[in-house]
C-alpha cells in the first residue's frame, strides 16, 4: 500500500498549524467527545479558515492592491 503524500503551500501550512492548535485546545478542555474527533477537527479548520478570510479582508499586505 502506498503511503499518503501531501504538499501544502505556506498559507495552507499556516492554517493547518492554527487549526491543530485550536483542536488541541478543545481536546485539553475536554470539549471533544469520544467518537466525534473528525467533526471537531473539521470545526477547528473551518474556524481558522474564517479567521484567515477575515484577516485578509481587514488587512492589506505588502504587494496587495485595492
N, C-alpha and C positions, 0 to 999 in steps of 0.2 A: 504494500500500500504506500502510495506517495505521501510525503509529508506536506501539509498545507504551507503555502508561501504567500506572504502578504507584503506589498510595497505601499508605504504610506508617504504622502507628501508632508512637508514640515507643518502646515496648518492642520492637517489631519492628525498628526502625531500630537500636536498641542491639545487638540480637542480630546483625543484619547486619554492623554495624561490627566486632563481636568476631570473627565468622566470617571476614570479609575479612582481619583481622589474623592470625588463625590460619592461614588458607590461604596468605597471603603468607609466613609463616614457613616453612611446608612447602616452598614454591617456592624460597625463598632457600637453604634447607638441602639442596636437591636431592632431596627426597623424592617429588616429583610426576613420574612417568614420562610421557613424551610420549604423548598419546592417552588418558590417564587423568585429565584435568583435571576432568571432571564428577564422577567418583567421589570425588575429593579435595575438591572443593567441597562435595559432599553430606556427606562425613565431617566437614569443618570445621563445617558448620552443625549437624549432629547433636550434635557435642561441645559447641558453645556453647549449644544448647537444653538439654542435660543439665546444664551448669553453671548456667544460669539457673533451672532447676527445683530443683536442689539448693540454690541460694541462697535461692529463695523458700520452700523447706521449712525452712531453717535460720534465717532472719531474719524478724522481724515488723516490717514497715514502718509508718510513721505512718499511722494511719487503718485499719489492719487489725485485725480482731477474731478472737480464738481461736474 
